[in-house]
Amino acid sequence: MFMYIFLFYWYFISSEYVLSKSSNSDCLNSFSSSACKQLTNIDFSRTSSLIFNNASFTKLSNYSDNFGHLLKLAPAAVLKPGKAKDIVKLIQFVYRYNSKLKNRKTKIFVACRGNGHATNDQNLLNKTGIIIDMSGLSSILHINTNKLWIDVEAGILWLQILKATLKLNPPLSPRSWTDVLTLSVGGTLSNVGISGQASRFGPQISNVLELDVITGTGRFITCSPTSNSALFYAVLGGLGQFGIIVRARIPLRIAPLKTRTYTAVYSDIQSFTSDQIMFLNDPKKLFDYVEGSINVSSNPFTFTIELAKYYDNPSTLPTNSYLASISHFNTDSLTDVDSTYFDFLNRVQATVDYLISIGVWDFPHPWLDLWLPASNITKFYNSAVASSNPVLINGPVLLYPIPTDLINSKTSLAFPSDPSNVIFLFDMLRTASPDPTLIAAAEADNLRVKTAAIGLGGKGLFNIAYTKGEWIQQYGSKYARLSKYKKRYDPLGILTPNQHIFD
Ligand SMILES: Cc1cc2nc3c(=O)[nH]c(=O)nc-3n(C[C@H](O)[C@H](O)[C@H](O)COP(=O)(O)OP(=O)(O)OC[C@H]3O[C@@H](n4cnc5c(N)ncnc54)[C@H](O)[C@@H]3O)c2cc1C
């Protein structure tokens, strides 16, 4: 008898029961009573939680902000799914509910949050918005060491994948990386996922074998280049518009043991970018990674090339004298550093930790990320970047080439073309003090640089905010195809609405 009383008592104080009881009144802060009745009756798994914001909209403050720290939008609720089927249940409810609505003001929207690194409003929602916190789905599902792939839930961070695959015998790793490993798989695959490794392997969106996706109608679809391929390519680089990625199959390679990183300084843009392109196109593939940056703390600005070679045996490494003989950098500036493969991939973390320690990591980040065609890179630099005010930048400025033949043009990613098949990634990773005047000045400067880039055939990358007309220009001939897919996979425009790409 005592046992039954205990079980009964335990059931009623279990977190789910307490959550749904307390949240029912919070639900009414944002949704109609009919919506609340249906929402709180959804039979989610015990490992999932749906939490509603409180009356002052402060309860979900962690989800009201992102790495940009430029705007705050308070969502109505957050679903932290423990199982993908709970996302299906939520989206099916939202789809049913919205399809019967007469008043568009009460329409419910949904957006995913990977690890919150977007700097505009892509992973934020307000009023009747429900955020899906993908960190609830962050497990490794399977590693196939014969066929060399890993199946992961989409909320996992690349860092977790690297740590797990390097432990295998032989050590394995994905092929393509971002510079910061605390980004989520779903977040980067919805954007592009890029760094210097893309010079050899393409961006992360070019390194995916299969996906499980939940569409804006609540359908769970497995897709790949050969099955449901339209959805597969639509969600890759799709800015969260066509579906929610819940599982990804990522190809693996045997991981190298070590990396040697070479850096050297250039005084002029022409020599810098033509050497970068030379290393990119080098038929011997001397380097596994080609990046570079603009040093805005020197006057005039200088340029640093960053090249990395993976190795197990140091005899395969290029010598410094050979490098100097084929390049145009200032010879005495050449340095090389050896590290483990893991430390190389995770090297930016030390800088992140330092910025956290001095309290500036949480400052606003009015970032600008662009693509430029290689033929116009010097013109772009001279007209839009060379005379920039370093005080308004206060952060790294990255500039490096990517071969377009390693970016799958069937994906949703918008990128420029160039007769040389090379385009440049340009990132102005600004940090602004939390002073509205400085933030406004940095944003005005972003507009100036973005306008110059577009005038020279450039395109926006992730984090970009556009008007509808600018989106049409951004996608060019792809816009019609993407509009068709939006109607097919998210006909009610529920997913990731803040970018207003199709409305
Ligand atoms: C410090 C830092 C370093 C960065 N470095 C790089 C880099 O080296 N290379 C690079 O390519 N990018 C980089 N980015 C840029 C970019 O912001 C991220 O690639 C992207 O936002 C992923 O971050 P996240 O996982 O935190 O996703 P979030 O920012 O939370 O989400 C990004 C977008 O994807 C959507 N989304 C998230 N998960 C899913 C999902 N499962 N299904 C569908 N849509 C989803 C969100 O709604 C949002 O629109 C960096 C950003 C920061 C702040």
The ligand as an SDF file (V2000), in Angstrom:
LIG
                    3D

 53 58  0  0  0  0  0  0  0  0999 V2000
   32.4420   32.9970  -32.4210 C   0  0  0  0  0  0  0  0  0  0  0  0
   31.8080   32.5900  -33.7130 C   0  0  0  0  0  0  0  0  0  0  0  0
   32.5530   31.9240  -34.6520 C   0  0  0  0  0  0  0  0  0  0  0  0
   31.9690   31.5280  -35.8490 C   0  0  0  0  0  0  0  0  0  0  0  0
   32.7620   30.8650  -36.7260 N   0  0  0  0  0  0  0  0  0  0  0  0
   32.2400   30.4070  -37.8570 C   0  0  0  0  0  0  0  0  0  0  0  0
   33.0460   29.6810  -38.7530 C   0  0  0  0  0  0  0  0  0  0  0  0
   34.2300   29.4950  -38.5440 O   0  0  0  0  0  0  0  0  0  0  0  0
   32.4710   29.2060  -39.8640 N   0  0  0  0  0  0  0  0  0  0  0  0
   31.1500   29.3910  -40.1250 C   0  0  0  0  0  0  0  0  0  0  0  0
   30.6850   28.9010  -41.1320 O   0  0  0  0  0  0  0  0  0  0  0  0
   30.3700   30.1080  -39.2850 N   0  0  0  0  0  0  0  0  0  0  0  0
   30.8920   30.6430  -38.1860 C   0  0  0  0  0  0  0  0  0  0  0  0
   30.1110   31.4130  -37.3600 N   0  0  0  0  0  0  0  0  0  0  0  0
   28.8500   31.9630  -37.8720 C   0  0  0  0  0  0  0  0  0  0  0  0
   27.4850   31.4300  -37.6880 C   0  0  0  0  0  0  0  0  0  0  0  0
   26.8420   32.2720  -36.7660 O   0  0  0  0  0  0  0  0  0  0  0  0
   27.3540   29.9850  -37.3010 C   0  0  0  0  0  0  0  0  0  0  0  0
   27.8650   29.1550  -38.3210 O   0  0  0  0  0  0  0  0  0  0  0  0
   25.9000   29.5210  -37.1040 C   0  0  0  0  0  0  0  0  0  0  0  0
   25.1190   30.5360  -36.5670 O   0  0  0  0  0  0  0  0  0  0  0  0
   25.9420   28.3040  -36.2240 C   0  0  0  0  0  0  0  0  0  0  0  0
   25.9060   28.6270  -34.8940 O   0  0  0  0  0  0  0  0  0  0  0  0
   24.9360   27.8760  -33.8890 P   0  0  0  0  0  0  0  0  0  0  0  0
   25.1580   26.4280  -33.9860 O   0  0  0  0  0  0  0  0  0  0  0  0
   25.1250   28.5420  -32.5920 O   0  0  0  0  0  0  0  0  0  0  0  0
   23.4880   28.1210  -34.5020 O   0  0  0  0  0  0  0  0  0  0  0  0
   22.4580   29.2910  -34.2180 P   0  0  0  0  0  0  0  0  0  0  0  0
   23.1570   30.5890  -34.3600 O   0  0  0  0  0  0  0  0  0  0  0  0
   21.7220   29.0610  -32.9820 O   0  0  0  0  0  0  0  0  0  0  0  0
   21.4900   29.0960  -35.4630 O   0  0  0  0  0  0  0  0  0  0  0  0
   21.8700   29.5530  -36.7240 C   0  0  0  0  0  0  0  0  0  0  0  0
   20.6800   29.4840  -37.6880 C   0  0  0  0  0  0  0  0  0  0  0  0
   20.4030   28.1250  -37.9820 O   0  0  0  0  0  0  0  0  0  0  0  0
   19.0740   27.7880  -37.5760 C   0  0  0  0  0  0  0  0  0  0  0  0
   19.1710   26.4650  -36.9920 N   0  0  0  0  0  0  0  0  0  0  0  0
   19.8570   26.0840  -35.8910 C   0  0  0  0  0  0  0  0  0  0  0  0
   19.7460   24.7650  -35.7170 N   0  0  0  0  0  0  0  0  0  0  0  0
   18.9750   24.2990  -36.7180 C   0  0  0  0  0  0  0  0  0  0  0  0
   18.4890   23.0200  -37.0850 C   0  0  0  0  0  0  0  0  0  0  0  0
   18.7970   21.9390  -36.3800 N   0  0  0  0  0  0  0  0  0  0  0  0
   17.7040   22.9110  -38.1850 N   0  0  0  0  0  0  0  0  0  0  0  0
   17.3910   23.9940  -38.9210 C   0  0  0  0  0  0  0  0  0  0  0  0
   17.8160   25.2360  -38.6170 N   0  0  0  0  0  0  0  0  0  0  0  0
   18.6010   25.3760  -37.5370 C   0  0  0  0  0  0  0  0  0  0  0  0
   18.6750   28.8560  -36.5590 C   0  0  0  0  0  0  0  0  0  0  0  0
   17.2980   29.0400  -36.4950 O   0  0  0  0  0  0  0  0  0  0  0  0
   19.3730   30.0530  -37.1290 C   0  0  0  0  0  0  0  0  0  0  0  0
   18.6460   30.5860  -38.1990 O   0  0  0  0  0  0  0  0  0  0  0  0
   30.6360   31.8320  -36.1430 C   0  0  0  0  0  0  0  0  0  0  0  0
   29.8880   32.5220  -35.2070 C   0  0  0  0  0  0  0  0  0  0  0  0
   30.4610   32.8990  -34.0060 C   0  0  0  0  0  0  0  0  0  0  0  0
   29.6620   33.6720  -33.0340 C   0  0  0  0  0  0  0  0  0  0  0  0
  1  2  1  0
  2  3  1  0
  2 52  2  0
  3  4  2  0
  4  5  1  0
  4 50  1  0
  5  6  2  0
  6  7  1  0
  6 13  1  0
  7  8  2  0
  7  9  1  0
  9 10  1  0
 10 11  2  0
 10 12  1  0
 12 13  2  0
 13 14  1  0
 14 15  1  0
 14 50  1  0
 15 16  1  0
 16 17  1  0
 16 18  1  0
 18 19  1  0
 18 20  1  0
 20 21  1  0
 20 22  1  0
 22 23  1  0
 23 24  1  0
 24 25  2  0
 24 26  1  0
 24 27  1  0
 27 28  1  0
 28 29  2  0
 28 30  1  0
 28 31  1  0
 31 32  1  0
 32 33  1  0
 33 34  1  0
 33 48  1  0
 34 35  1  0
 35 36  1  0
 35 46  1  0
 36 37  1  0
 36 45  1  0
 37 38  2  0
 38 39  1  0
 39 40  1  0
 39 45  2  0
 40 41  1  0
 40 42  2  0
 42 43  1  0
 43 44  2  0
 44 45  1  0
 46 47  1  0
 46 48  1  0
 48 49  1  0
 50 51  2  0
 51 52  1  0
 52 53  1  0
M  END
$$$$
